Amino acid sequence: MRLFAAVLPPEKAVAELAAAVDAVHDDRLTWTTRAGWHFTLAFMGEVRDDALPELYARLERAAHRTPPFALRLRGCGHFGDRALWTGAAGELDTMRLLADRADAAARRAGIPMEQHHRYTPHLTLARNHGHGQGHGQGHGGAAPLRPYLDALADFEGTAWQVDTLSLVRSHLPVSGVRGEQPRYETVRAWPLAG
């Protein structure tokens, strides 16, 4: 199973962000679906079935040791010209702690993880079609992100209390149709109880 630990925003937060995104939405970028909006805490990739029981136990412990925390969606950022995202504000130290604990839980369950970097909360909104195509053409036909960044820079959502650590499975697209999105399914969820 292709798995990651995540914080899932509630419907109200999603609706607020959707209203802001709808105002700038166009066909030059590949926009993520609302059902796919999440903050990845620790990406695990393909996890063997026999590693799951220990992973579940360790993630449950991580959630149990971490207190609920306030979070809100805020602003906009980008990774080069590849991706557009919205960030978060609130009790980010606790969110980073939860991300670190989820990463450690996966490592201790024997899951090979990428090199651990300081956690930057981001929720991916769109990806650039043209990125990486056509050599020697600057951005290779990718749409400039500046207009979207400017339009969403002042976005500020309503705060909510994060009280759950979710383990999410992603089903990668199989149709080969351009722009098809992964499907996401919450496999397990644990209450934050610290």
N, C-alpha and C positions, 0 to 999 in steps of 0.2 A: 504494500500500500504506500502511495506517495503522501506523506503526512507533514503537517506543520502545526505548531502550537500558536494560538492566536487569541486576540481580543476582538470580539465582534461588536460593532456599534449597534445600539438599539434602533428600532424603527424610526423614532422621532429624529435622531441624529442623521440617519440615512436620508430621511425626507428633506431635512434642511439642506444637506449637501447636494441632494439631487436637484433641488430648485436652483441652486447656484450654478451647478454644472450644466443644467438644461439651457441656461441663458448663454452659454458659450459653446455649446455642443455643435460640432460640424463634422463633415466626413473626411477631414484631412488627417484626423487621428483615429486610432482604434480605441474606443472607449470601453472600459471595463463595465460589466453589468453590475447593477446594485446588489444582486445576490452574491457577487464576488467581493464586495467591499469589506475589508478586514485589515487589522494590523497584525502582520506576521511577527511573532515573538522569536521563534526558533524554527528554521526550515530543516527538515530531516531527510527529505528525499525519499527514496524507496526503502521501506522498513520491512524486514522479514517478519513473518507471522510469529515466529518463536521468540522474538524480542518484545512483543506487545505486552504480555503480562507485567514484565518488570517496568516497561515504559509507563504503563498506566499507573502502577503503584508509585513510581517516583514522581510523576506529574501530579498525582493526587497529593503527595507530601509537599511538593513545591507550592501548590495552591493553598494547602492548609496552613502553611507557614507565612503566607503573604496576606496583608490586610487589604480589604477593598480600598479603592482609590478613585478620586475625582478625575475626569478626563473630558476634554471637549475637542472637537475638530477645529482646526485653525490654519488659515493661510494656505500657501501653495509653494511647492518646490519642484525641482527637476533633477534627474540624473543625466547629465550631458544633454544631448538632444534626443535621448532614447525614450524617456518616460516622464510623465507629469504626475505629481502626487499632492495630496493634502497632508498636513502635519497634525500634531496634537499639542495641546497645552493642558496644564493642570499638574497633577502629582506625578511628574515624569520620572522622578527618582524611584518611586515605587514600581512604575511600569518597567523601568530598566532592571530593577531587582528581579521582577517576575520573569523578564526575558532571560536574564542570566541564569536563574534557577531552572527555567525550562530547558535551556541549552545544556546545563550541567546534568539535568535528569536524563536527557537523551544520551549524553556521553557515557554516563554511568550505566545505562541500560545496554551499552555496547554498540550504539549507533555511531558510525563514523560521521562526524560533523565537520563542516568547513571551518577554517580558521575563525576564531571568535573575535569580532570587532565590537567597538562601543556601539550600543544599540541606538539607532535613530528611528523614532516612530514615524512611519509613513504609510499612507493608504493609497495604493496606485489607482489613479483615475483614468489614465490613457497611455497608450504606447504609440510611437511614431512609425507609420507604415514604412516610410522611405529610408529609415535608418539602415546604414550598412550596404545599401545598394548603389551601384554605379561608382566606380573609382574616379578620383580626380575631379569630382564635381562638388567639392566642399562638403555639404551635408548629404550628398547623395539623394537629393529629392525629398529629404525629410522636411516636414512643415516646421517653420520657426515656432518655438514655444512661447516667445515673449508675449504675444497678445493674450494667451491663456493665463500666463503667470500674472500679468498686470490685472486682468479681470478678476482673478480669484485671490489676489494678494490680501485683501481685507476681509476675506470670509472668516466668520467667527460663529461657531455653533453653540448650542446650549449644552452646558455641562451635564454629565450623568455619572452615576456611580458604577465603576467597573467592579463586578462581584463574581465573575466567572472566568476560569481559564478553559479554553476550548481546544480540543485536538481535532483538526480538520483534515479530511482527505480530499485531494484534488484528483479529478478524473480528467486527463488531458484530452483535447479534441482528437477525434478519430476520423472525421469526415474529410479532412483536407480542404474544407471550404475556408477561404481566406476570411479572417476576422472571427471565426468560430471561437467561443470562449471555453475555458475549462469549466467543469461543473464542480461545485464544492459541497461537501457533506460533512456535518459535524458527527464525528465518531463517538467521542466522549466529552463530557464537560464536568468540571469540578468547581465547587464554590470556594471563593477566597475566604479564608477564615482567620488570618493572622491577627 
